[in-house]
């Protein structure tokens, strides 16, 4: 992953997301998904903008099926914002950067 983006996997999800006290934004995506590729630059920008304030990363749903299944990810991109191990907000489909930033600011 580029820059400040974290690569979330089934194996590291508990440690990286659920055990983290800071806000965590998880982008569930797949390489073949056009909208996922379209939102990727926004997620990367947020990772840089919120470095040190929030953890932001991506989970490839083709390579990881446990966590996406557990969180009932049925459409991608799905972005879930966690705080202290709990799901706070979920966005499905394209979302504007300022709306994601507003939610991150609210939790940071």
Secondary structure, DSSP 4 states (H G I P E B T S, - for coil): --TT-EE--TTTHIIIIIT-SSEEEEEEE-TT-HHHHHHHHHHHHHHHHTTTTEEEEEEETTT--HHHHHTT--SSSEEEEEETTEEEEEEES---HHHHHHHHHHH-
